Amino acid sequence: MDSSTVERRKGSLRWRRARILNAWVDSLTVEQVIDVLEEGGVLFTINPEHLYQLQRNAEFATAYANATYVSCDSIYVFKVLKLLGRGLEHRASGSDIVPAYWRRHAADEAVTMFLLGAAPGVADRARHRINRLAGREIVVGAHGPSFDFLEDEQETADAIKMINASGATCLVVGLGAPKQEIWIDRNRQKLPDVKVYMGVGATIDYEAEAVRRAPTWMRHNGLEWVYRVATEPRRYVRRYARNTEFLWLALLDALRLYRPPEFGCNMMRGNTVNEV
């Protein structure tokens, strides 16, 4: 195993962590993600858009360095790691982790959730749907913030009050990258009851059934991007065009020519051998 892969362990569970550019990814199944989060932690779900932002945004890179777990939320990241000789055995998307999490804890009264993100009203719809399916009020709060939420100190303070008042033990944040990861990293010390943090993009929209996911066969064959571009072209065309940079940087990495941004160096050194 070279310096671009390390072993991690938590209890009896052992898994591989692999470097992709200036980030590290954990080889965990959906169920294993939920297992390791039993004692708390911060979960991010990496994809090429995140890797694009990680070359440019120092605060985003810091948030990633501080995450406890990073799951692979992209067939392209998964395949590129394999081509680089750092293949993962598993990948787990946020849109699969969140429903698996609330189903696992549906009967556990000690676990409650707060949904932060999506358009106004969408998070509340997700809350009602999850609670109906779970058979109890597992989601105890929901808030759809404004577009400028990340830099709005008053709105952030109000959201923190809502989350703390709810008593939620798990915070699901769906603001999109890099906002959700930065918001979690900036504010998690102000949320004493929250043990689990998830930055999971459009998952709240999926839970509310406000946006439909691609059919299962498309997701399993790496074609979810086709579905997304076809159904939401304005949102996704530019994002997927950026994937070409990811592929170019991955090629440089394969040739040992990739150089991380200066602010990314600490991330690469500091997150390689830590055991959970």
ROFILO-827034 format. One record per residue (C-alpha): residue in one letter; x, y, z. Coordinates in steps of 0.02 Angstrom, whole numbers, always signed. Layout:
- a; X; Y; Z .
...
! end
This chain:
- m; +0; +0; +0 .
- d; +81; +165; -54 .
- s; +73; +335; +31 .
- s; -89; +374; -62 .
- t; -185; +241; +33 .
- v; -197; +210; +220 .
- e; -293; +94; +335 .
- r; -420; +160; +458 .
- r; -511; +68; +596 .
- k; -652; +93; +719 .
- g; -680; -51; +837 .
- s; -678; -210; +737 .
- l; -712; -121; +572 .
- r; -563; -88; +458 .
- w; -567; -1; +292 .
- r; -459; +86; +164 .
- r; -441; +273; +142 .
- a; -372; +335; -24 .
- r; -307; +503; -82 .
- i; -386; +588; -232 .
- l; -297; +753; -273 .
- n; -298; +851; -109 .
- a; -435; +751; -23 .
- w; -455; +582; +60 .
- v; -600; +461; +33 .
- d; -659; +320; +145 .
- s; -707; +152; +71 .
- l; -869; +125; +165 .
- t; -1039; +53; +121 .
- v; -1197; +146; +168 .
- e; -1225; +32; +317 .
- q; -1044; +51; +372 .
- v; -1060; +241; +365 .
- i; -1208; +229; +484 .
- d; -1110; +109; +595 .
- v; -961; +226; +615 .
- l; -1075; +375; +646 .
- e; -1151; +289; +799 .
- e; -1028; +383; +909 .
- g; -1042; +544; +809 .
- g; -940; +631; +676 .
- v; -943; +743; +523 .
- l; -983; +661; +356 .
- f; -952; +738; +184 .
- t; -987; +652; +18 .
- i; -857; +690; -115 .
- n; -885; +710; -302 .
- p; -792; +799; -446 .
- e; -877; +965; -408 .
- h; -807; +959; -232 .
- l; -634; +922; -302 .
- y; -651; +1071; -419 .
- q; -691; +1184; -271 .
- l; -554; +1107; -165 .
- q; -423; +1175; -286 .
- r; -488; +1353; -259 .
- n; -569; +1375; -89 .
- a; -457; +1371; +65 .
- e; -599; +1370; +190 .
- f; -682; +1226; +99 .
- a; -518; +1130; +104 .
- t; -504; +1163; +290 .
- a; -681; +1098; +317 .
- y; -637; +940; +221 .
- a; -480; +916; +324 .
- n; -586; +927; +482 .
- a; -717; +800; +423 .
- t; -719; +634; +514 .
- y; -776; +533; +363 .
- v; -783; +565; +176 .
- s; -885; +443; +73 .
- c; -873; +422; -115 .
- d; -1028; +498; -195 .
- s; -971; +483; -376 .
- i; -945; +339; -496 .
- y; -812; +446; -581 .
- v; -710; +472; -423 .
- f; -731; +286; -388 .
- k; -669; +235; -562 .
- v; -526; +361; -566 .
- l; -462; +296; -400 .
- k; -462; +121; -472 .
- l; -364; +180; -625 .
- l; -240; +265; -509 .
- g; -212; +100; -417 .
- r; -300; +163; -260 .
- g; -466; +77; -289 .
- l; -602; +79; -157 .
- e; -713; -70; -123 .
- h; -866; +35; -87 .
- r; -953; +200; -120 .
- a; -1098; +281; -29 .
- s; -1200; +432; -84 .
- g; -1283; +555; +32 .
- s; -1451; +522; -48 .
- d; -1435; +339; +5 .
- i; -1357; +372; +176 .
- v; -1490; +489; +243 .
- p; -1641; +375; +216 .
- a; -1541; +226; +279 .
- y; -1495; +327; +434 .
- w; -1672; +373; +483 .
- r; -1735; +199; +445 .
- r; -1599; +123; +556 .
- h; -1648; +240; +698 .
- a; -1836; +246; +673 .
- a; -1867; +154; +836 .
- d; -1726; +239; +933 .
- e; -1801; +384; +1030 .
- a; -1627; +447; +1074 .
- v; -1595; +494; +891 .
- t; -1677; +648; +818 .
- m; -1639; +748; +661 .
- f; -1645; +927; +596 .
- l; -1651; +965; +409 .
- l; -1563; +1125; +357 .
- g; -1569; +1170; +173 .
- a; -1668; +1164; +10 .
- a; -1794; +1295; -48 .
- p; -1919; +1370; +76 .
- g; -2049; +1240; +123 .
- v; -1955; +1092; +48 .
- a; -1865; +1042; +208 .
- d; -2030; +1046; +302 .
- r; -2108; +932; +171 .
- a; -1962; +813; +192 .
- r; -1987; +819; +380 .
- h; -2170; +769; +369 .
- r; -2135; +630; +243 .
- i; -1992; +554; +345 .
- n; -2091; +562; +506 .
- r; -2240; +479; +424 .
- l; -2133; +337; +357 .
- a; -2031; +320; +517 .
- g; -2188; +310; +624 .
- r; -2127; +443; +746 .
- e; -2061; +620; +751 .
- i; -1880; +576; +714 .
- v; -1859; +741; +620 .
- v; -1889; +874; +752 .
- g; -1852; +1029; +649 .
- a; -1828; +1094; +472 .
- h; -1775; +1259; +395 .
- g; -1749; +1318; +217 .
- p; -1626; +1464; +228 .
- s; -1598; +1606; +106 .
- f; -1470; +1600; -35 .
- d; -1351; +1712; +63 .
- f; -1367; +1609; +221 .
- l; -1182; +1565; +235 .
- e; -1128; +1746; +258 .
- d; -1283; +1809; +348 .
- e; -1233; +1814; +532 .
- q; -1407; +1849; +596 .
- e; -1490; +1711; +495 .
- t; -1354; +1591; +550 .
- a; -1380; +1640; +732 .
- d; -1568; +1613; +712 .
- a; -1539; +1442; +633 .
- i; -1422; +1392; +774 .
- k; -1557; +1440; +900 .
- m; -1685; +1335; +806 .
- i; -1570; +1183; +799 .
- n; -1522; +1196; +983 .
- a; -1703; +1221; +1035 .
- s; -1754; +1065; +938 .
- g; -1634; +952; +1034 .
- a; -1584; +865; +872 .
- t; -1438; +744; +882 .
- c; -1409; +736; +693 .
- l; -1399; +887; +577 .
- v; -1428; +857; +392 .
- v; -1366; +1006; +290 .
- g; -1415; +1024; +107 .
- l; -1349; +1193; +50 .
- g; -1239; +1128; -91 .
- a; -1049; +1131; -93 .
- p; -950; +1222; -32 .
- k; -1080; +1312; +74 .
- q; -1141; +1163; +174 .
- e; -968; +1100; +222 .
- i; -906; +1274; +270 .
- w; -1064; +1309; +371 .
- i; -1044; +1147; +469 .
- d; -860; +1180; +502 .
- r; -891; +1359; +559 .
- n; -1036; +1322; +674 .
- r; -1030; +1145; +742 .
- q; -949; +1201; +905 .
- k; -1106; +1305; +938 .
- l; -1221; +1152; +929 .
- p; -1188; +1051; +1088 .
- d; -1328; +924; +1065 .
- v; -1284; +879; +886 .
- k; -1172; +726; +873 .
- v; -1188; +686; +687 .
- y; -1168; +810; +544 .
- m; -1201; +767; +362 .
- g; -1167; +880; +212 .
- v; -1274; +797; +80 .
- g; -1320; +916; -62 .
- a; -1490; +886; -142 .
- t; -1540; +745; -24 .
- i; -1671; +851; +65 .
- d; -1753; +883; -104 .
- y; -1757; +696; -136 .
- e; -1829; +659; +37 .
- a; -1966; +787; +4 .
- e; -1995; +711; -168 .
- a; -1974; +887; -237 .
- v; -1843; +818; -357 .
- r; -1843; +643; -428 .
- r; -1685; +539; -426 .
- a; -1623; +454; -582 .
- p; -1688; +276; -607 .
- t; -1588; +144; -514 .
- w; -1515; +69; -672 .
- m; -1446; +239; -724 .
- r; -1367; +269; -553 .
- h; -1286; +98; -551 .
- n; -1212; +124; -725 .
- g; -1141; +297; -695 .
- l; -1275; +385; -798 .
- e; -1356; +491; -663 .
- w; -1271; +644; -737 .
- v; -1367; +617; -900 .
- y; -1531; +617; -805 .
- r; -1484; +772; -706 .
- v; -1430; +872; -858 .
- a; -1588; +822; -951 .
- t; -1704; +868; -807 .
- e; -1612; +1020; -735 .
- p; -1496; +1086; -873 .
- r; -1468; +1259; -799 .
- r; -1411; +1186; -634 .
- y; -1299; +1047; -698 .
- v; -1224; +1088; -870 .
- r; -1087; +1201; -801 .
- r; -1056; +1086; -655 .
- y; -1025; +934; -764 .
- a; -920; +1034; -885 .
- r; -801; +1059; -739 .
- n; -774; +871; -733 .
- t; -649; +891; -875 .
- e; -533; +981; -754 .
- f; -551; +838; -630 .
- l; -499; +713; -763 .
- w; -351; +821; -814 .
- l; -291; +839; -635 .
- a; -314; +652; -607 .
- l; -202; +620; -758 .
- l; -71; +735; -684 .
- d; -88; +641; -520 .
- a; -59; +476; -610 .
- l; +100; +548; -686 .
- r; +152; +617; -515 .
- l; +140; +793; -584 .
- y; -10; +853; -482 .
- r; +30; +994; -362 .
- p; -101; +1040; -234 .
- p; -143; +1222; -198 .
- e; -34; +1293; -60 .
- f; -178; +1291; +63 .
- g; -210; +1107; +20 .
- c; -40; +1045; +77 .
- n; -85; +1039; +261 .
- m; -240; +940; +219 .
- m; -139; +809; +127 .
- r; -14; +792; +269 .
- g; -133; +802; +414 .
- n; -269; +681; +365 .
- t; -173; +530; +304 .
- v; -135; +419; +453 .
- n; -261; +466; +585 .
- e; -358; +320; +653 .
- v; -537; +349; +704 .
! end
